[in-house]
Amino acid sequence: MRTPTKPSIIALLILFLGWFLIGLGYGETIAAPWNTVLYIGGVVLFFVGLLATVYLVFR
């Protein structure tokens, strides 16, 4: 098994940060205008992290 490299760790952190922001934006804990911003930002970060992870796995 290969040891994880720094870019792969960063890609996974971005992926999980996006997942966390999606959860915050989807819940009822944040005020109305900010939950949409967090949700959209989380979706963008999630897919950027997902694409970076897939790229690093299959390069």
trRosetta pair geometry for C-beta under 8 A, 3 or more apart (Angstrom, degrees):
i j d omega theta_ij theta_ji phi_ij phi_ji
4 8 4.8 -126 -163 85 90 125
4 9 5.5 102 140 -57 125 89
5 8 5.0 92 55 9 76 103
5 9 7.2 -141 96 -5 39 88
5 56 7.6 -145 54 -166 115 128
6 9 5.8 -56 -148 36 33 111
6 10 6.4 32 156 -18 66 106
7 10 5.6 -56 -145 39 34 111
7 11 6.2 37 156 -22 68 105
7 52 7.6 -129 167 173 95 113
7 56 6.0 -177 114 -104 109 137
8 11 5.6 -49 -145 35 33 114
8 12 6.5 31 156 -15 64 105
8 53 7.1 81 -147 -123 75 69
8 56 4.9 178 -92 142 87 154
9 12 5.9 -56 -149 39 31 108
9 13 6.4 33 151 -20 64 105
10 13 5.6 -53 -148 36 32 113
10 14 6.5 34 153 -19 65 103
10 52 7.9 -68 100 140 85 148
11 14 5.8 -53 -150 35 31 111
11 15 6.4 36 149 -22 63 106
11 49 5.5 139 -179 -152 63 69
11 52 3.8 -150 -127 113 116 116
11 53 4.7 164 139 -67 126 69
11 56 5.9 -167 9 1 162 141
12 15 5.3 -49 -147 34 36 118
12 16 6.3 27 158 -11 68 105
12 49 6.9 102 -113 -174 16 114
12 53 6.2 85 -74 -94 68 120
13 16 6.0 -58 -144 43 30 103
13 17 6.1 34 154 -22 65 107
13 49 7.6 -140 76 -125 39 130
14 17 5.6 -52 -142 37 30 113
14 18 6.4 33 156 -19 63 104
14 45 5.6 -137 179 -174 82 91
14 48 6.1 -73 149 98 133 100
14 49 3.6 -175 100 -85 91 107
14 52 6.7 46 61 41 137 143
15 18 6.0 -58 -156 35 27 110
15 19 6.5 26 149 -18 63 107
15 45 7.7 -177 -100 142 22 80
15 46 6.2 63 -149 -141 56 53
15 49 3.0 -166 -65 134 64 135
15 50 5.8 108 -116 -58 109 59
15 52 7.8 -140 -51 57 99 102
15 53 6.0 9 -53 -30 142 134
16 19 5.2 -48 -145 36 39 117
16 20 6.3 44 153 -22 66 102
16 49 7.4 -140 1 164 46 165
17 20 5.6 -52 -149 35 32 114
17 21 6.4 29 153 -16 65 105
17 42 7.9 -142 130 -126 61 74
17 45 5.7 -74 96 152 95 144
17 49 7.4 150 43 -53 86 148
18 21 5.8 -55 -145 38 32 108
18 22 6.4 37 153 -23 65 102
18 41 7.8 -142 -125 132 75 62
18 42 4.8 127 -168 -168 60 58
18 43 6.9 132 -174 -72 110 5
18 44 7.1 -143 -125 75 120 45
18 45 3.1 -169 -83 97 101 92
18 46 3.1 -165 129 -55 134 63
18 47 7.3 -154 178 4 163 49
18 48 7.2 158 -61 42 146 87
18 49 5.6 -159 8 12 129 127
19 22 5.7 -49 -149 31 31 114
19 23 6.7 32 151 -17 61 104
19 42 7.0 144 -59 -173 7 107
19 46 5.7 104 -58 -105 61 110
20 23 5.7 -56 -155 35 33 113
20 24 6.5 30 150 -16 66 104
20 42 7.1 -142 74 -126 47 118
21 24 5.5 -50 -144 37 38 111
21 25 6.0 34 157 -16 68 108
21 38 5.0 -145 -173 -177 89 83
21 39 7.3 -174 140 -90 83 23
21 41 5.6 -76 154 96 150 94
21 42 3.0 -165 95 -84 97 103
21 45 6.4 73 34 42 137 135
21 46 8.0 -142 56 -40 99 97
22 25 5.9 -59 -144 42 28 107
22 26 6.0 25 158 -20 65 113
22 38 7.9 -178 -83 138 21 82
22 39 6.1 65 -131 -138 55 61
22 42 3.7 -171 -52 131 63 139
22 43 6.2 95 -92 -61 108 63
22 46 6.2 12 -34 -42 129 140
23 26 5.9 -58 -139 38 26 108
23 27 6.3 25 162 -23 62 110
23 42 7.6 -169 13 -153 53 161
24 27 6.1 -60 -148 31 27 109
24 29 6.7 -76 -150 63 71 115
24 30 5.9 62 165 -25 90 132
24 35 7.4 -147 133 -127 69 73
24 38 5.0 -78 97 157 106 147
24 42 7.2 164 45 -60 90 143
25 30 6.9 -42 -105 47 42 142
25 34 7.9 -130 -112 132 78 63
25 35 4.7 128 -154 -174 59 64
25 36 6.8 114 -161 -87 112 10
25 37 7.4 -151 -112 71 119 43
25 38 3.5 -171 -72 94 98 92
25 39 2.9 -169 138 -57 144 71
25 40 7.4 -175 -152 1 164 50
25 41 7.6 156 -55 45 143 84
25 42 5.6 -152 8 9 129 132
26 35 7.4 161 -43 -175 13 109
26 39 6.1 107 -56 -105 64 110
27 30 7.1 92 79 9 86 86
27 35 7.5 -139 65 -131 53 122
30 34 4.8 -107 163 94 117 109
30 35 4.5 150 83 -73 109 82
30 38 6.2 62 67 9 172 147
31 34 5.3 66 65 23 81 108
31 35 7.1 -159 84 -22 32 91
32 35 6.4 -54 -142 21 23 107
32 36 7.7 18 164 -11 55 101
33 36 6.5 -61 -168 32 39 108
33 37 6.9 32 145 -14 69 110
34 37 5.3 -55 -149 39 45 113
34 38 6.0 42 155 -18 75 106
35 38 5.7 -53 -143 41 33 110
35 39 6.1 37 155 -24 65 108
36 39 5.7 -53 -143 36 29 112
36 40 6.3 22 161 -13 65 107
37 40 6.2 -58 -145 40 26 103
37 41 6.0 22 158 -13 63 114
38 41 5.8 -59 -140 45 27 110
38 42 5.9 32 158 -24 64 110
39 42 5.7 -56 -147 36 25 112
39 43 6.5 26 154 -20 62 104
40 43 5.7 -50 -149 33 32 111
40 44 6.5 31 153 -17 64 105
41 44 5.7 -54 -148 37 33 111
41 45 6.2 27 156 -13 67 108
42 45 5.8 -56 -142 42 31 107
42 46 5.9 36 157 -25 65 108
43 46 5.7 -53 -144 34 28 115
43 47 6.5 17 161 -10 63 107
44 47 6.3 -63 -149 41 26 101
44 48 6.2 25 155 -17 64 110
45 48 5.6 -55 -142 39 32 111
45 49 6.1 30 159 -16 66 108
46 49 6.0 -61 -150 40 25 108
46 50 6.1 26 153 -20 64 110
47 50 5.3 -49 -139 38 35 115
47 51 6.2 36 159 -18 66 103
48 51 6.0 -54 -146 38 28 107
48 52 6.3 26 155 -16 63 109
49 52 5.7 -55 -142 40 30 110
49 53 6.1 32 157 -20 65 107
50 53 5.8 -54 -146 36 28 110
50 54 6.3 26 156 -16 64 107
51 54 5.8 -54 -144 39 31 110
51 55 6.2 34 154 -21 64 108
52 55 5.6 -54 -146 37 30 114
52 56 6.3 25 157 -15 65 107
53 56 5.9 -58 -146 39 29 106
53 57 6.3 28 155 -20 65 108
54 57 5.8 -55 -145 36 30 111
54 58 6.2 -6 168 11 66 114
55 58 6.7 -77 -138 53 21 86
55 59 5.9 39 164 -53 64 105
56 59 6.1 -33 -132 2 26 118
